Each structure stands twice: as C-alpha cells, then as structure tokens.
C-alpha cells in the first residue's frame, strides 16, 4: 500500500526489489491488477508501469545487481531484504536514493544477524532519526488462526519457529538440538519385542568419517540400537550391517547415497535387505534434520544415552548460507555420522503406516 500510494498519489518513481524472479512475480501481478486502466504505458519485459498521474513503479530483482545502477529513485521497497546481498543496498540502491533524496522500506524475515539485522538495530537507536524499525510476529496478523501458530510451535524446531513466526534474530551457527537430557531416556532392550516394527538408518563412511547405523522401534518411537565403525574393509562392514538388521528384523532401511553409498546399497539389496536410498541435497537435508529436531524437542522420540551420539547432537550447528538456505553441519574437525543415521531412521519411523483390510467369507476384516 505504501508503494501504491507513493507511485499514484505522490507521483513518485518507485522500485520494488525482490531477491529472485520468483519472489517478484506476485508483486508485479498485484501492481498490474491495481493500476489496470491507470497507466500511460506498461513495459512487461521490464516490469515497469508509467502512470497517468505522473508516477511510475518498477519491479526488479537483486540477482543482477548491475541492473539496479544508474537511475535515481524516490522510494524503494526491498522485499525479503535479509536474503539480498548487502552490496545490493550499499552499492546500488542507496546511491540511487541519494539522487532524489529518496526513502527505503526494508521488509524481511530475519536470517541470522547479517546486514539486515544491523540496519534494524539502527532503527532502534533513539539518537538515529533517519531510521525507524518495527517488529511484527505472525500472531499479530488477524488473518492467521492461532491454532495454526500453535501447531507450528509444537511441530517445528524451536529456532525455526522463533525466526519464522516470532521474527527473532538468531545467532548464526547456533546449536540445533536441545532437550537432549529429556529425550535420552530410552530403555536398553537386547532383543526385538513381538509385534513391534523396527526401522534402520545408515550413513556410510566417507574418507575419515564413520559408518553409522541406528535402529528405532517404530511402535514405541524409541531408539534401540546403534553401531559405528571406522577404517574397516567393506567385506567386514557388510556382514556387520546385515547382522544388525537381521537381529532386529528391520522392515525398512534408509541409507544415504553418496560417493560410497550406491555400491554399498546395491550389495545390501542383493543380500535381501529392505533398503532404499536417500539423496542428500541443499533442499532435502533441512527437512530431514528439522524433523529429527522437532521429535527430540517434543520427546516424540526417545534416545539411548550413547555418549558418541549425544556428543554429535550437542555440537551440531546450523548457519545461513548466502543463497538463503539453512545449512546443517558438524563443526570443522568433528563428525555427524550418528546424527545422519538417526535422522534417516526417524524419517522412516515417523512415516505413517499404510494399512488395508481384507473381508473374508465370514465377514471378518483382517488388517494388514
């Protein structure tokens, strides 16, 4: 609304700047609908509208900073500013405002304590009259049901909820797993219980890493076994993995595929194990880890008090990449093999079970 008012009522030259073309699409569509019939010309390829009132509005993206240089602007809205490189503001947009003594509005979800955080802090300084800051939580929006926010609070990792729903600026590189002592209460079980279902996650060793295997009782949502080994030939690892899987009668195995994963997985398939692949990417890893984080924080999963596992979980960290992704990783020089194996096992254990019934000749329904 401030952009519409500046362009139409005050005849200003307005830019709306988004991080990517995808995030620029909805604002551009909204401006076209709002100004339909009120423009002198519309240049679709440039996302530009000249209004009959004398103002103008242009939707731009920050993925090509040089396209933001050289033109004076009265008013700039920077959408999702925390996900735009600082130089776009300092090297392109700020100088463009100087030509016409313009104004800027920064909108964003926080992303760590980057340049957007420092800009926000300037607005909180009572002695800095040129800046002003506001914070709005998701709960301040009357269009969003409180029940949806409560559900997100229960199911999302605490740091994700604080950032996305409470607009909190979190320290980069913060800890990921909390409440470990509350969750590390799984009883020691030496053999499978009749009628229970068991699943397993495997993270294969890469170079100096460890191969790690974790078994979870899907029925009780409790970790029951962990194995971790290093510097063993594959012909020794193979029977060890098979023995663990068969000891617990696992019904499903999820293994990370990587430089060593594929041939290992194929061999385990030939041995008759019910194994499937998980490919780790920048897009697939965050949901995998965040599902485990929520399970541990809510004690939906109980853990064995294994010293190595708890150490890896406690040192696991996240950071925000320049591209806007949350990156989960172990600190340099440490390992996360048991963390990944546990996350893979939990992905299987938390998946809903598919059941079907067969009605026999006597009218009984057999559930399978």
TIVEXTI-93848 format. One record per residue (C-alpha): residue number from 0; chain; residue in one letter; y, x, z negated. Coordinates in pm, 1 decimal, always signed. Each point is the difference from the previous one (the first is absolute). Example, Ala and Ser with C-alpha at 12.3 -4.5 7.8 and 13.67 -1.06 7.14 Angstrom:
<recs>
 num cadena residuo        v        u        w
   0      A       A   -450.0  +1230.0   -780.0
   1      A       S   +344.0   +137.0    +66.0
</recs>
This chain:
<recs>
 num cadena residuo        v        u        w
   0      A       X     +0.0     +0.0     +0.0
   1      A       X   +238.9   +285.9    -68.9
   2      A       X    -75.4   +143.7   +344.1
   3      A       X    +57.3   -339.6   +165.9
   4      A       X   +327.7    -47.7   -184.4
   5      A       X   +126.6   +349.2    +81.5
   6      A       X    -76.4    -38.4   +370.5
   7      A       X   +110.3   -360.4    +49.4
   8      A       X   +272.0    -82.5   -254.1
   9      A       X   +155.5   +345.9    -33.8
  10      A       X    -63.0   +116.5   +358.8
  11      A       X   -157.1   +326.3   -115.6
  12      A       X   -227.5   +238.4   +186.8
  13      A       X   -327.5    -32.0   -193.3
  14      A       X   -322.4   +200.3    +12.2
  15      A       X   -329.6   -102.1   -154.3
  16      A       X   -218.6   +311.6    -31.7
  17      A       X   -373.2    -24.5    -74.6
  18      A       X   -254.6   +281.8    -39.9
  19      A       X   -214.7   -104.2   +299.0
  20      A       X     -0.2   -232.5   +297.4
  21      A       X   -246.5   -231.0   -175.9
  22      A       X   +234.3    -49.1   -296.1
  23      A       X   +293.6    -57.2   +235.8
  24      A       X   -170.0   -285.8   +186.6
  25      A       X    +57.6   -282.7   -251.2
  26      A       X   +372.4    +75.4    -60.7
  27      A       X    +61.3    +17.2   +374.1
  28      A       X   -174.0   -332.2    +55.2
  29      A       X   +198.9   -156.8   -286.3
  30      A       X   +333.6   +122.3   +137.7
  31      A       X    -80.4   -133.8   +346.6
  32      A       X    -83.1   -342.5   -142.7
  33      A       X   +310.2     -9.1   -220.6
  34      A       X   +244.9   +108.3   +272.9
  35      A       X   -152.4   -197.8   +286.4
  36      A       X   +290.1   -137.7   +201.8
  37      A       X   +253.6   +209.0   -192.2
  38      A       X    -28.0   +326.1   +194.4
  39      A       X   +187.9   +135.4   +295.1
  40      A       X   -296.4   +215.5    +93.3
  41      A       X   -338.7    +97.7   -133.4
  42      A       X   -165.7   +326.5   +101.8
  43      A       X   -364.6    -47.3    -88.2
  44      A       X   -113.0   +355.5    +66.5
  45      A       X   +265.7   +134.5   -238.2
  46      A       X    -39.0   -281.1   -257.0
  47      A       X   +375.3    -55.2    +26.5
  48      A       X   +214.3   -315.4    -10.1
  49      A       X   +373.3    -24.3    +75.5
  50      A       X   +141.9   -314.0   -161.7
  51      A       X   +273.3   -225.1   +138.1
  52      A       X   +182.5    +47.1   -329.9
  53      A       X    +44.1   +369.9    +80.0
  54      A       X   -265.8   +139.2   -233.0
  55      A       X   -327.5   +162.7    +97.6
  56      A       X   -340.0    +54.3   -155.0
  57      A       X   -266.7   +254.0    +95.9
  58      A       X   -348.7    +44.9   -141.8
  59      A       X   -112.3   +362.6     +2.7
  60      A       X   -290.1   +207.9   -124.9
  61      A       X     +6.2   +329.1   -188.8
  62      A       X   -299.5   +152.9   +177.9
  63      A       X   +239.4   +151.8   +257.5
  64      A       X   +296.5   +128.5   -206.7
  65      A       X   +194.8   +137.7   +295.9
  66      A       X    +39.2   -356.7   +125.3
  67      A       X   +210.7    -71.1   -309.1
  68      A       X   +264.4   +260.9    +71.8
  69      A       X   +339.6    -12.8   +163.8
  70      A       X   +120.0   -359.7    -56.7
  71      A       X   +230.0   -131.5   -273.1
  72      A       X   -133.1   -292.0   -203.7
  73      A       X   +163.9   -242.8   -245.3
  74      A       X   -306.1   -114.1   -190.8
  75      A       X   -355.0   +136.6    -23.1
  76      A       X   -299.1   -164.9   -163.6
  77      A       X   -280.4   +250.4    -59.0
  78      A       X   -322.7   -192.9    -42.7
  79      A       X   -279.2   +164.0   -206.6
  80      A       X   +230.7   +295.7    -49.4
  81      A       X   -245.1   +190.6   -221.6
  82      A       X   -233.2    +28.9   +300.6
  83      A       X   +265.8   +157.6   +222.3
  84      A       X    +65.3   +373.2     +4.0
  85      A       X   +308.1   +101.3   -197.4
  86      A       X   +149.8   +179.9   +300.7
  87      A       X    +23.8   -331.6   +185.3
  88      A       X   +253.2   -105.3   -262.4
  89      A       X   +178.7   +329.2    -58.8
  90      A       X     -2.7   +129.1   +357.6
  91      A       X    +34.0   -319.0   +205.2
  92      A       X   +101.5   -318.6   -178.4
  93      A       X   +243.3   +136.1   -258.2
  94      A       X   +213.7   +177.4   +263.9
  95      A       X     -4.1   -315.5   +217.5
  96      A       X   +152.4   -198.0   -287.9
  97      A       X   +275.2   +256.7    -52.8
  98      A       X   +148.0    -70.7   +344.5
  99      A       X    +82.7   -358.8    -97.1
 100      A       X     +6.0    +20.2   -382.3
 101      A       X   -317.9   -204.7     -2.9
 102      A       X   -239.3   -126.6   -265.3
 103      A       X   -375.4    +30.9    -47.8
 104      A       X   -261.1   -214.5   -175.0
 105      A       X   -332.2   +162.5    -92.9
 106      A       X   -302.0   -228.5    -43.4
 107      A       X   -336.5   +133.5   -104.6
 108      A       X   -309.8     -7.8   -210.8
 109      A       X     -0.3   +324.9   -202.6
 110      A       X   -212.0   +289.3   +124.5
 111      A       X     -2.1   +257.6   -273.0
 112      A       X   +317.9   +176.2   -100.3
 113      A       X   +121.2   +103.8   +341.7
 114      A       X   +350.4    -12.2   +148.0
 115      A       X    +14.0   -379.4    -25.5
 116      A       X    -54.8    +31.5   -374.4
 117      A       X   +290.7   +244.9    -29.1
 118      A       X   +221.2   -235.7   +203.1
 119      A       X   -100.5   -282.1   -234.6
 120      A       X    +90.2   +212.6   -302.1
 121      A       X   +347.7    +62.3   +143.7
 122      A       X    +51.7   -374.8     -0.4
 123      A       X    -85.5    -15.4   -370.1
 124      A       X   +269.5   +253.3    -87.0
 125      A       X   +302.0   -191.3   -132.0
 126      A       X   +225.5   +287.5   +101.3
 127      A       X   -109.6    -15.5   +365.6
 128      A       X   +197.9   -292.9   +139.4
 129      A       X   -116.9    +46.3   +359.5
 130      A       X   -360.7    -91.4    -77.9
 131      A       X   -161.9   -302.7   -161.2
 132      A       X   -368.6    -71.9    -69.6
 133      A       X   -211.6   -309.4    -63.6
 134      A       X   -364.7    -46.4    -92.8
 135      A       X   -202.1   -312.6    +69.8
 136      A       X   -362.3    -49.2    -99.3
 137      A       X   -239.2   -217.0   +194.1
 138      A       X    +11.1   -245.6   -288.8
 139      A       X   +373.1    -51.9    +62.3
 140      A       X    -84.0   -167.0   +330.4
 141      A       X    -34.3   -376.9    -59.5
 142      A       X   -204.6    -35.8   +319.0
 143      A       X   -290.9   +205.5   -137.1
 144      A       X   -239.9   -172.7   -238.1
 145      A       X    -43.4   +155.5   -342.7
 146      A       X   -376.0    -50.5    +34.4
 147      A       X     -1.4   +234.9   +300.4
 148      A       X   +187.6   +265.9   -197.1
 149      A       X   -238.5    -39.9   -294.4
 150      A       X   -299.2    +41.3   +232.3
 151      A       X   +153.0   +316.4   +146.4
 152      A       X    +58.8   +135.4   -349.9
 153      A       X   -367.8    -54.5    -86.1
 154      A       X   -146.5   +147.5   +317.5
 155      A       X   +236.1   +276.9   +114.3
 156      A       X    +15.6   +348.3   -150.7
 157      A       X   +280.7    +15.7   -256.4
 158      A       X   +209.4   +252.6   +191.6
 159      A       X    -24.6   -202.0   +322.1
 160      A       X   +103.5   -319.1   -181.2
 161      A       X   +292.4   +172.0   -170.1
 162      A       X   +128.5   +137.8   +328.7
 163      A       X    -62.4   -296.0   +230.7
 164      A       X    +66.3   -290.9   -238.5
 165      A       X   +231.4   +144.7   -265.8
 166      A       X   +206.2   +234.0   +222.1
 167      A       X    -67.6   +298.7   -225.4
 168      A       X    +72.6   +353.5   +113.9
 169      A       X   -312.8   +193.6    -94.2
 170      A       X    -38.0   +372.0    -25.0
 171      A       X   -166.6   +152.1   +306.8
 172      A       X   -338.0   +153.5    -71.0
 173      A       X    -69.6   -229.8   -294.0
 174      A       X   -336.8    -64.9   -153.7
 175      A       X   -215.4   -262.0   +167.7
 176      A       X   -271.1    -98.1   -249.1
 177      A       X    +88.4   -135.1   -341.7
 178      A       X   -198.9   -170.0   -277.0
 179      A       X   -288.0   +243.7    +51.1
 180      A       X   -100.9     -5.7   -366.1
 181      A       X    -21.9   -380.7     +3.0
 182      A       X   -215.0     +5.3   +313.2
 183      A       X   -231.3   +290.8    -91.4
 184      A       X   -232.4   -217.2   -209.6
 185      A       X   -296.4    -58.0   +232.0
 186      A       X   -328.6    +31.1   -192.3
 187      A       X   -245.9   +268.2    +99.4
 188      A       X   -282.7   -165.9   +192.5
 189      A       X   -299.2   +206.3   +109.1
 190      A       X   -162.6   -241.3   +241.7
 191      A       X    +91.9   -306.5   +205.6
 192      A       X    -11.5   -340.0   -166.2
 193      A       X   -211.6   -270.4   +165.2
 194      A       X   +204.1   -236.7   +215.0
 195      A       X   +304.8   +227.2    +15.0
 196      A       X   +147.6   +129.3   +324.3
 197      A       X   +108.8   +362.1    +38.7
 198      A       X   +231.2   +169.2   +251.7
 199      A       X    +92.2   +361.3    +60.8
 200      A       X   +291.9   +204.1   +132.7
 201      A       X    -26.9   +351.7   +144.3
 202      A       X   +266.3   +259.7    +68.5
 203      A       X   -150.5   +294.2   +187.5
 204      A       X   +113.8   +355.4    -72.6
 205      A       X   +249.4   +168.1   +227.8
 206      A       X    +25.7   +377.2    -27.3
 207      A       X    +78.9    +64.3   -371.1
 208      A       X    -36.7   -364.2   -108.0
 209      A       X   -293.9   -169.6   -169.2
 210      A       X   -233.9   -267.6   +125.7
 211      A       X    +32.2   -290.9   -242.1
 212      A       X   -207.7   -317.0    -36.6
 213      A       X    +82.4   -297.1   -224.1
 214      A       X   -218.7   -305.4    -66.9
 215      A       X   +145.7   -329.4   -126.7
 216      A       X   -183.9   -299.3   -137.6
 217      A       X   +153.9   -272.3   +216.2
 218      A       X   -127.1   -271.3   -233.4
 219      A       X   +166.6   +138.0   -314.1
 220      A       X   +281.6   +184.9   +179.9
 221      A       X    -93.9   +313.6   -191.0
 222      A       X    -49.0   +358.2   +112.4
 223      A       X   -354.8   +114.1    -75.1
 224      A       X    -48.1   +341.1   +164.0
 225      A       X   +188.8   +297.1   +140.1
 226      A       X   -119.7   +317.5   +168.4
 227      A       X   +208.7   +290.9   +123.7
 228      A       X   -111.9   +326.5   +155.3
 229      A       X   +147.9   +297.8   +179.2
 230      A       X   -118.1   +281.1   +225.0
 231      A       X   -338.5   -157.6    +66.0
 232      A       X   -166.3     +7.8   +339.0
 233      A       X    -34.7   -336.5   +170.4
 234      A       X   -378.9    +12.1    -25.0
 235      A       X    +47.0     +5.0   -379.8
 236      A       X   +283.2   -256.7    -10.6
 237      A       X   -192.5   -249.5   +213.8
 238      A       X   -296.0    -63.1   -234.1
 239      A       X   +235.6     -5.0   -299.0
 240      A       X   +209.8   -280.0   +153.8
 241      A       X   -311.3   -190.0   +109.4
 242      A       X   -152.8    +29.0   -346.1
 243      A       X   +313.7   -137.8   -166.6
 244      A       X    +20.8   -291.9   +243.4
 245      A       X   -366.2    -90.6    -37.6
 246      A       X     +1.6    +41.6   -377.6
 247      A       X   +261.1   -275.6    -25.2
 248      A       X   -125.4   -201.4   +294.5
 249      A       X   +346.9    -12.4   +152.8
 250      A       X    +49.1   -280.7   +249.6
 251      A       X   +297.7   +154.0   +175.7
 252      A       X   +160.1   +344.1    +32.9
 253      A       X   +349.2    +79.6   +128.4
 254      A       X    +68.5   +360.9    +98.8
 255      A       X   +316.1   +168.1   +117.0
 256      A       X    -33.2   +131.4   +350.7
 257      A       X   +176.7   +328.3    +68.1
 258      A       X    -81.8   +335.6   +155.3
 259      A       X   -334.9     +1.5   -182.2
 260      A       X    -47.6   -369.3    -64.4
 261      A       X   -133.9   -122.9   +333.5
 262      A       X   -310.4   +220.4    +31.5
 263      A       X    -81.9    -52.4   -368.6
 264      A       X    +33.5   -376.3    +31.9
 265      A       X   -219.6     -4.8   +311.3
 266      A       X   -271.4   +194.6   -179.9
 267      A       X    +11.8   -234.0   -300.2
 268      A       X    -29.5   -294.1   +239.9
 269      A       X   -312.4   +158.1   +147.6
 270      A       X   -138.0    +23.0   -351.8
 271      A       X    +41.4   -376.0    -35.5
 272      A       X   +301.1    -12.5   -233.3
 273      A       X   +234.4   -304.0    +39.5
 274      A       X   +307.2   +210.8    +71.6
 275      A       X   +322.7    -73.9   +186.3
 276      A       X   +307.9   +202.0    +89.8
 277      A       X   +353.6     -0.4   -139.3
 278      A       X   +264.8   +178.0   +205.6
 279      A       X   +288.3   +127.8   -209.0
 280      A       X   +341.9    -30.6   +165.1
 281      A       X   +360.5    -31.3   -114.1
 282      A       X    -43.7   -377.1    +32.0
 283      A       X   -348.2    -41.8   -151.4
 284      A       X    +27.3   +227.8   -303.5
 285      A       X   +279.6   -177.7   -195.3
 286      A       X   -184.2   -336.4    -19.7
 287      A       X   -319.4   +182.8    -98.3
 288      A       X   +169.7   +183.6   -288.2
 289      A       X   +222.7   -290.1   -105.7
 290      A       X   -301.6   -227.0    -31.0
 291      A       X   -154.9   +247.4   -242.2
 292      A       X   +328.1    +42.5   -190.1
 293      A       X    +28.4   -374.4    -58.1
 294      A       X   -364.9    -21.8   -108.2
 295      A       X    +43.1   +274.5   -260.1
 296      A       X   +334.8   -126.5   -129.7
 297      A       X   -137.8   -352.2    -40.4
 298      A       X   -335.5   +131.8   -128.8
 299      A       X   -175.3   -194.2   +273.9
 300      A       X   -213.8   +313.6    +36.5
 301      A       X   -132.1   +201.5   -293.2
 302      A       X    -60.3   +372.4    +36.5
 303      A       X   -241.7   +249.5   -145.7
 304      A       X   +189.0   +249.8   -219.6
 305      A       X    -80.6   +282.2   +240.4
 306      A       X   +234.2   +293.3    -69.5
 307      A       X    +36.1   +108.3   +363.2
 308      A       X    +69.0   -350.3   +125.7
 309      A       X   +258.0    -74.5   -270.6
 310      A       X   +169.7   +333.4    +64.3
 311      A       X    +26.9    -64.9   +373.9
 312      A       X   +127.7   -353.0    -59.8
 313      A       X   +261.0   +115.0   -252.2
 314      A       X   +139.9   +269.7   +229.9
 315      A       X     -1.6   -209.9   +317.6
 316      A       X   +350.8    -46.1   +139.3
 317      A       X   +198.0   -192.1   +257.6
 318      A       X   +306.5    +91.7   +200.5
 319      A       X   +209.0   -165.7   +267.5
 320      A       X    -20.5   +157.1   +344.9
 321      A       X   +294.8    +33.1   +234.9
 322      A       X   -152.0   -270.3   +219.2
 323      A       X     +5.6   -247.9   -287.7
 324      A       X   -370.5     +8.0    -86.8
 325      A       X   -132.0    +41.3   -352.7
 326      A       X   -219.8   +309.5     -5.9
 327      A       X   -271.9    +25.8   -265.0
 328      A       X   -145.5   +342.5    -69.4
 329      A       X   -115.6   +251.0   -257.8
 330      A       X   +249.8   +270.1    -98.8
 331      A       X    -30.9   +327.0   +186.2
 332      A       X   -302.6   +196.9   -116.7
 333      A       X   -172.1   -298.5   -161.8
 334      A       X   -264.3   -241.8   +128.0
 335      A       X    -30.0   -374.4    +55.7
 336      A       X   -362.2    -28.9   +115.4
 337      A       X   -113.8   -223.5   -285.8
 338      A       X   +313.8   -214.4    +38.9
 339      A       X    -79.2    -68.3   +366.3
 340      A       X   -369.2    -63.0    -68.9
 341      A       X    +94.4   -245.7   -277.2
 342      A       X   +254.7   -175.5   +222.8
 343      A       X   -257.6    -39.7   +278.4
 344      A       X   -257.1   -139.8   -242.0
 345      A       X   +257.5   -241.7   -142.8
 346      A       X    +92.8   -119.6   +348.3
 347      A       X   -360.8   -113.1    +37.2
 348      A       X    -31.6   -131.6   -354.9
 349      A       X   +317.1   -209.3    +23.2
 350      A       X    -87.0   -154.3   +336.5
 351      A       X    -99.5   -365.9    -23.3
 352      A       X   -371.9    -65.4    +35.7
 353      A       X   -110.1   -207.8   +296.7
 354      A       X   -255.1   -263.6   -100.9
 355      A       X   -182.0   -270.5   +190.0
 356      A       X   -248.5   -268.1    -89.6
 357      A       X   -316.4   -124.3   +163.5
 358      A       X   -117.6   -353.7    -75.1
 359      A       X   -380.3    -18.6     -8.3
 360      A       X   -222.0   -303.0    +69.5
 361      A       X    +21.7   -114.9   -362.9
 362      A       X   +378.2     -1.7     +2.5
 363      A       X    +41.3   +315.5   -208.5
 364      A       X   +282.6   +235.1    +97.3
 365      A       X    -93.0   +368.0     -5.7
 366      A       X   +303.3   +227.8    -36.8
 367      A       X    -18.9   +341.4   +164.8
</recs>
